[in-house]
Amino acid sequence: MSYRSAMKLLSVNVGRARAVPYTDHPEGVTGIDKRPADGTVRVTAPGPKGAGASGLAGDTVCDTRHHGGADQAVYAVAREDLDDWERELGRPLPNGAFGENLTTTGLDVSGTLIGERWRIGPDLVLEVTSGRIPCRTFQGHLGERRWVRRFTEKGAPGAYLRVIEPGAIRAGDAVEIVHRPAHEVTVALQFRAVTTERELLPLLLAAGEALHPEALAAARKYVEAYGA
């Protein structure tokens, strides 16, 4: 898989709530069906999980019990990973197909560091917090058997980000890495630690408070129970 092109946004994707049969939301709706937006989209911190939803204007997060909020304000996926899945699944996956807000190119999103900061466009600064945990709604949206397991086994979950500085972005904007923390905790490592390889949880502590609070709590709990 190649990430040699210039780092930029291919699309900024937003979705509206719609009724589906495959979600656990009490009202049976989801905003996972994201489509590329025309023009600029304002991105701001949405507030805490459970109260805040998406960081993107015009985007909908329905199940705020599990999605959205300050530490999951934006979800990014590499176009290169979508292309890899296209080959494996034998079907097209347009930008936004994974419910991502940002479809990037030239950037190994799952290989980025927790706490890494990206500047997109003139003003927006985002900070990487964690990988995306697949759920029943994601599986139903894709319509692929055993999707949660297959996605987990692949280990390329894309990244959730929090908003450090708000701003407006659009397709074609450059992505610049403006800060890389001095540790080796990648999104892919964090994802493996909280899903299939929990013995890796102590390693996540090196990322400190930049880590998604739920992952940080899981790592601390593991260390208390089993040691580092």
Sine and cosine of phi, psi and omega as CSV:
sin_phi,cos_phi,sin_psi,cos_psi,sin_omega,cos_omega
0.00,0.00,0.77,-0.64,-0.11,-0.99
-0.96,-0.28,0.64,-0.77,0.08,-1.00
-0.79,-0.61,0.70,0.72,-0.14,-0.99
-1.00,-0.01,-0.23,0.97,-0.03,-1.00
-0.97,0.23,0.21,-0.98,0.03,-1.00
-0.88,0.47,0.61,-0.79,-0.02,-1.00
-0.97,0.24,0.86,-0.50,0.00,-1.00
-0.34,-0.94,0.19,-0.98,0.10,-1.00
-1.00,0.08,0.78,-0.63,0.16,-0.99
-1.00,0.08,-0.58,0.82,0.04,-1.00
-0.38,-0.93,0.41,-0.91,0.15,-0.99
-0.91,-0.41,0.86,-0.51,-0.22,-0.98
-0.91,-0.42,0.70,-0.71,0.03,-1.00
-0.74,-0.67,0.38,-0.93,-0.03,-1.00
-0.64,-0.76,0.48,-0.88,0.08,-1.00
-0.97,-0.25,0.41,-0.91,0.03,-1.00
-0.91,0.41,0.68,-0.74,0.12,-0.99
-0.56,-0.83,0.47,-0.88,-0.04,-1.00
-0.98,0.19,0.73,-0.69,0.03,-1.00
-0.63,-0.78,0.33,-0.94,0.00,-1.00
-1.00,0.03,-0.02,1.00,-0.19,-0.98
-0.90,-0.44,0.33,0.94,0.01,-1.00
-0.93,-0.37,0.46,-0.89,0.06,-1.00
-1.00,0.03,0.01,1.00,0.01,-1.00
-0.86,0.51,0.70,-0.71,-0.05,-1.00
-0.81,0.59,-0.51,0.86,-0.01,-1.00
-0.99,-0.14,0.07,1.00,0.07,-1.00
0.93,0.36,0.53,0.85,-0.02,-1.00
-0.83,-0.56,0.38,-0.93,0.04,-1.00
-0.52,-0.86,0.44,-0.90,0.09,-1.00
-0.93,-0.36,0.37,0.93,-0.10,-0.99
-0.94,0.33,-0.35,0.94,-0.04,-1.00
-0.98,0.18,1.00,0.05,-0.07,-1.00
-1.00,-0.05,0.61,-0.79,0.03,-1.00
-0.78,-0.63,0.53,-0.85,0.02,-1.00
-0.84,0.54,0.72,-0.69,-0.01,-1.00
-1.00,0.00,0.51,-0.86,0.12,-0.99
-1.00,0.03,0.65,-0.76,0.06,-1.00
0.96,0.26,-0.34,-0.94,-0.08,-1.00
-1.00,0.05,0.46,-0.89,0.04,-1.00
-0.78,-0.63,0.79,-0.61,0.03,-1.00
-0.98,0.18,0.70,-0.71,0.00,-1.00
-0.84,-0.55,0.81,-0.58,-0.01,-1.00
-0.64,-0.77,0.27,-0.96,0.07,-1.00
-0.93,0.36,0.79,-0.61,-0.12,-0.99
-1.00,0.04,-0.10,1.00,-0.08,-1.00
0.98,-0.19,0.09,-1.00,-0.13,-0.99
-0.92,0.39,0.42,-0.91,0.05,-1.00
-0.85,0.52,0.65,-0.76,-0.04,-1.00
0.99,-0.12,-0.42,0.91,0.05,-1.00
-0.88,-0.48,-0.76,0.65,0.04,-1.00
-0.98,0.17,0.38,-0.93,-0.01,-1.00
-0.86,-0.52,-0.88,-0.48,-0.01,-1.00
-0.99,0.15,0.48,-0.87,0.09,-1.00
-0.99,0.12,-0.13,0.99,-0.07,-1.00
-0.98,-0.18,0.76,-0.65,0.08,-1.00
-0.88,0.48,0.71,-0.70,0.02,-1.00
1.00,0.07,-0.01,1.00,0.01,-1.00
-0.97,-0.23,0.49,-0.87,-0.05,-1.00
-0.87,-0.49,0.77,-0.64,0.23,-0.97
-0.90,-0.44,0.90,-0.44,-0.09,-1.00
-1.00,0.07,-0.74,0.67,-0.09,-1.00
-1.00,-0.07,0.99,0.10,-0.05,-1.00
-0.97,0.24,-0.03,1.00,0.12,-0.99
-0.92,0.39,-0.57,0.82,-0.12,-0.99
-0.86,-0.52,-0.28,0.96,-0.11,-0.99
-0.77,-0.63,0.33,-0.94,0.05,-1.00
0.97,0.24,-0.15,-0.99,-0.07,-1.00
1.00,-0.04,0.13,-0.99,-0.15,-0.99
-0.83,0.55,-0.62,0.78,-0.08,-1.00
-1.00,0.02,-0.08,1.00,0.09,-1.00
-0.73,-0.69,0.70,0.71,-0.10,-0.99
-0.95,0.32,-0.52,0.85,-0.08,-1.00
-0.66,-0.75,0.64,-0.77,0.06,-1.00
-0.86,-0.51,0.78,-0.62,-0.05,-1.00
-0.86,-0.50,0.62,-0.78,0.05,-1.00
-0.71,-0.70,0.65,-0.76,0.04,-1.00
-0.98,0.22,0.73,-0.68,0.09,-1.00
-0.84,0.55,-0.55,0.84,0.02,-1.00
-0.88,0.48,-0.58,0.81,0.05,-1.00
-0.95,0.31,-0.62,0.78,0.09,-1.00
-0.88,0.48,-0.65,0.76,0.03,-1.00
-0.89,0.46,-0.64,0.77,0.04,-1.00
-0.88,0.47,-0.69,0.73,0.05,-1.00
-0.92,0.39,-0.59,0.81,0.06,-1.00
-0.83,0.56,-0.71,0.70,0.01,-1.00
-0.90,0.43,-0.64,0.77,-0.03,-1.00
-0.95,0.31,-0.64,0.77,-0.06,-1.00
-1.00,0.04,-0.32,0.95,-0.01,-1.00
0.94,0.35,0.60,0.80,-0.02,-1.00
-0.45,-0.89,0.44,-0.90,0.02,-1.00
-0.96,0.29,0.58,-0.81,0.07,-1.00
-0.79,-0.62,0.99,-0.12,-0.01,-1.00
-0.93,0.38,0.29,-0.96,0.08,-1.00
-0.82,0.57,0.72,-0.69,-0.05,-1.00
1.00,-0.06,-0.07,1.00,-0.10,-1.00
-0.89,0.47,-0.49,0.87,0.02,-1.00
-1.00,-0.03,0.18,0.98,-0.05,-1.00
0.98,0.21,0.32,0.95,-0.03,-1.00
-0.99,0.14,0.53,-0.85,0.08,-1.00
-0.99,0.15,-0.59,0.80,-0.04,-1.00
-0.86,-0.51,0.83,-0.56,0.17,-0.99
-0.96,-0.26,0.89,-0.46,-0.10,-0.99
-0.95,-0.30,0.25,-0.97,0.19,-0.98
-0.68,-0.73,0.54,-0.84,0.01,-1.00
0.99,0.12,0.07,1.00,-0.09,-1.00
-0.77,-0.64,0.84,-0.54,0.05,-1.00
-0.98,0.19,1.00,0.06,-0.15,-0.99
-0.87,0.49,-0.70,0.71,-0.03,-1.00
-0.95,0.30,-0.27,0.96,0.05,-1.00
-1.00,-0.06,0.04,1.00,0.02,-1.00
-0.96,0.28,0.33,-0.95,-0.05,-1.00
-1.00,0.01,0.62,-0.78,0.15,-0.99
-0.87,0.50,0.78,-0.63,-0.06,-1.00
1.00,-0.04,-0.12,0.99,0.09,-1.00
-0.90,0.43,0.62,-0.79,-0.02,-1.00
-0.89,-0.45,0.68,-0.73,0.02,-1.00
-0.90,-0.45,0.68,-0.74,0.22,-0.98
-0.98,-0.21,0.79,-0.62,0.02,-1.00
-0.83,-0.56,0.81,-0.58,-0.10,-0.99
0.93,0.38,-0.26,-0.96,-0.09,-1.00
-0.96,0.27,-0.43,0.90,-0.20,-0.98
-0.80,-0.60,-0.59,0.81,-0.17,-0.98
-0.93,0.37,0.77,-0.64,0.13,-0.99
-0.83,-0.56,0.81,-0.59,0.01,-1.00
-0.88,-0.47,0.42,-0.91,0.02,-1.00
-0.79,-0.61,0.77,-0.64,-0.03,-1.00
-0.95,0.33,0.74,-0.67,-0.03,-1.00
-0.89,-0.46,-0.55,0.84,-0.14,-0.99
-0.07,-1.00,0.11,-0.99,0.14,-0.99
-1.00,-0.07,0.25,-0.97,-0.02,-1.00
-1.00,0.04,0.79,-0.61,0.06,-1.00
-1.00,0.01,0.84,-0.55,-0.04,-1.00
-0.94,0.34,0.50,-0.87,-0.06,-1.00
-0.69,-0.72,0.06,-1.00,-0.02,-1.00
-0.87,0.49,-0.62,0.79,0.01,-1.00
-0.90,0.44,-0.66,0.75,0.04,-1.00
-0.88,0.48,-0.70,0.71,0.01,-1.00
-0.89,0.46,-0.70,0.72,0.01,-1.00
-0.90,0.43,-0.61,0.79,0.02,-1.00
-0.89,0.45,-0.67,0.74,0.00,-1.00
-0.97,0.22,-0.50,0.87,0.00,-1.00
0.94,0.34,0.50,0.87,0.00,-1.00
-0.93,-0.36,0.73,-0.69,0.03,-1.00
-0.90,0.43,0.62,-0.79,0.03,-1.00
0.84,0.54,0.50,0.87,-0.13,-0.99
-0.90,0.44,-0.67,0.74,-0.01,-1.00
-0.85,0.53,-0.71,0.70,0.00,-1.00
-0.92,0.40,-0.69,0.73,-0.03,-1.00
-0.90,0.43,-0.69,0.73,0.03,-1.00
-0.89,0.46,-0.66,0.75,0.00,-1.00
-0.91,0.42,-0.69,0.72,-0.01,-1.00
-0.90,0.43,-0.54,0.84,0.02,-1.00
-0.90,0.44,-0.62,0.79,0.08,-1.00
0.95,0.30,0.40,0.91,0.06,-1.00
-0.84,-0.55,0.97,0.23,-0.22,-0.97
-0.99,0.12,-0.09,1.00,-0.20,-0.98
0.96,0.28,0.05,-1.00,-0.14,-0.99
-0.78,-0.63,0.66,-0.75,0.24,-0.97
-1.00,0.04,0.52,-0.85,-0.01,-1.00
-0.67,-0.74,0.50,-0.86,0.13,-0.99
-0.98,-0.22,0.37,-0.93,-0.03,-1.00
-1.00,-0.03,0.87,-0.49,0.07,-1.00
-1.00,-0.04,-0.71,0.71,0.07,-1.00
-0.72,-0.69,0.84,-0.55,-0.04,-1.00
-0.93,0.36,0.31,-0.95,0.04,-1.00
0.01,-1.00,0.11,-0.99,0.02,-1.00
-0.96,-0.28,0.67,-0.74,-0.03,-1.00
-0.74,-0.68,0.26,-0.96,0.04,-1.00
-0.43,-0.90,0.27,-0.96,0.05,-1.00
-0.82,0.57,0.68,-0.73,-0.01,-1.00
0.99,-0.13,-0.25,0.97,0.02,-1.00
-0.89,0.45,0.61,-0.79,0.06,-1.00
-0.96,0.29,0.54,-0.84,0.13,-0.99
-0.94,-0.34,0.85,-0.53,0.00,-1.00
-0.88,-0.48,0.77,-0.63,0.09,-1.00
-0.99,0.13,0.91,-0.42,-0.09,-1.00
-0.97,-0.25,-0.16,0.99,0.06,-1.00
-0.43,-0.90,0.75,-0.66,0.14,-0.99
-0.83,-0.55,0.87,-0.49,-0.02,-1.00
-0.94,0.34,0.31,-0.95,-0.08,-1.00
-1.00,-0.03,0.83,0.55,0.13,-0.99
-0.56,-0.83,-0.03,-1.00,-0.07,-1.00
-0.85,-0.53,0.43,0.90,-0.02,-1.00
-1.00,0.05,0.98,-0.19,0.02,-1.00
-1.00,0.04,0.23,-0.97,0.11,-0.99
-0.85,0.52,-0.68,0.73,0.00,-1.00
-0.88,0.47,-0.65,0.76,0.04,-1.00
-0.91,0.42,-0.72,0.69,0.02,-1.00
-0.85,0.52,-0.68,0.74,0.00,-1.00
-0.89,0.46,-0.72,0.69,0.03,-1.00
-0.89,0.46,-0.63,0.78,-0.04,-1.00
-0.91,0.42,-0.60,0.80,-0.06,-1.00
-1.00,-0.04,-0.05,1.00,0.00,-1.00
-0.89,-0.46,-0.96,0.29,-0.19,-0.98
-0.96,-0.27,-0.28,0.96,-0.09,-1.00
-0.73,-0.69,0.94,0.34,-0.12,-0.99
-0.91,0.40,-0.29,0.96,0.08,-1.00
-0.91,0.42,-0.24,0.97,0.05,-1.00
-0.99,0.10,-0.13,0.99,-0.09,-1.00
-0.81,0.59,-0.65,0.76,0.01,-1.00
-0.85,0.53,-0.48,0.88,-0.01,-1.00
-0.90,0.43,-0.44,0.90,-0.05,-1.00
-0.93,0.38,-0.38,0.92,-0.05,-1.00
-0.88,0.48,-0.39,0.92,0.03,-1.00
-0.89,0.45,-0.40,0.92,-0.01,-1.00
-0.99,0.16,-0.25,0.97,0.09,-1.00
0.87,0.50,-0.57,-0.82,-0.12,-0.99
-0.94,0.34,-0.20,0.98,0.06,-1.00
-0.93,0.36,-0.42,0.91,-0.01,-1.00
-0.91,0.40,0.54,-0.84,0.10,-1.00
-0.79,0.62,0.74,-0.68,-0.08,-1.00
-0.81,0.58,-0.58,0.82,-0.01,-1.00
-0.93,0.37,-0.63,0.78,0.05,-1.00
-0.94,0.35,-0.62,0.78,0.03,-1.00
-0.90,0.45,-0.67,0.74,0.03,-1.00
-0.90,0.43,-0.63,0.77,0.02,-1.00
-0.90,0.43,-0.65,0.76,0.01,-1.00
-0.91,0.42,-0.69,0.73,0.01,-1.00
-0.91,0.42,-0.64,0.77,0.01,-1.00
-0.90,0.43,-0.64,0.76,0.02,-1.00
-0.89,0.45,-0.71,0.71,-0.01,-1.00
-0.89,0.45,-0.65,0.76,0.03,-1.00
-0.88,0.47,-0.58,0.81,-0.06,-1.00
-0.99,0.10,-0.61,0.79,-0.17,-0.99
-0.84,-0.54,-0.17,0.98,-0.07,-1.00
1.00,0.04,0.21,-0.98,-0.03,-1.00
-0.96,0.27,0.00,0.00,0.00,0.00
